[in-house]
Amino acid sequence: MSVVTRLRAYKIADMPIFDLFGTIVLALLVGYFVLQLRNGLDFTLWVAIVFMVGIVTHIVFGVNTMLGYYLGLCGKPSRVDIKNSK
């Protein structure tokens, strides 16, 4: 089992904490260093935009996600049982 697979095993509402946290951290880093955002509201809007772009990108490429499912934008993703797969 790979390190990323293990990190993605911990979930909130069936969404990997690693993915959510990684998206937020990456958005904050890009916002601070590239876009030079310094206001809390700007960061909040930027993180929301990054999540929206991620959702649209997954829909365009036909990848079902739990967040898309919860928002009613796609079907429920099928999961592979990692513990029993080799």
N, C-alpha and C positions, 0 to 999 in steps of 0.2 A: 504494500500500500504506500503510495507516494505521500510526501509531506503535505502537499496541497490538499489531497484527498482527506487526510487526517484533520487538517485545519477546517475544512468545509463540513466536517461531521457534526460540529456543534451548531445548533440551529435555534432561532427564535421564530415562531409561527411558520415552521418548516422552511425558513430562509436562512442560508448559511451566515452566521455572524461574521465570519471572515470576509465574505463578499461585501456585506453592508459596511463594515468598518473600513475595509480597504477602499471602497468607493468614496466614503466621506473623507478619509485621510488624504487620498490622492486629489480630491477636489479642493480641499483646503490648501494643500501644498501648491497646486497650480494657481489657485486664486491668490495666494499670498506672494509667491515668487514671480510668477509670469504676468498675471493681471494686476498685481500690486494692489489688491483689495485690502482695505484697512478697517472697514466698517462692519459691524456684526450683521446688519441687515443685508449688506452686499454678499457676505459669505453665505448667509441662509439662502438667498436667491440663487447664488452660484451652485450650491449643493443641490438644490431642487432642479435646476437646469441640467446638471450632470445626470441626475437620476432619470429625468425625462428623456434625455438623449439615449441613455442606456436602455430604457424601456422600448423606445422607438426602434433602436438598432436591433434588439432581440426580435421584435415583431417583424421587421423587414426581412431578417434572415430566417424566420420561421422557428425560432428557439422559444419554446414555452418556458416561462418562469413563474414562480409562485407569486411574485409581486404583480406581474401581468395578470395572473389568474385572479388574485384578490381584487384587482381593479376592473375585472370583467373584460379584459382586452384579449385574452387568449385562453386556450384550454389548460387544464391542469397538467403539469409536466409529469412524465413517467419517470420513476426512480428505479435505479438498479440497487439491489441489496449489496452494499459494498462488503459487508462482513462475510457473506457466503460466496462472493465471486472471486475468481482466481485470475 
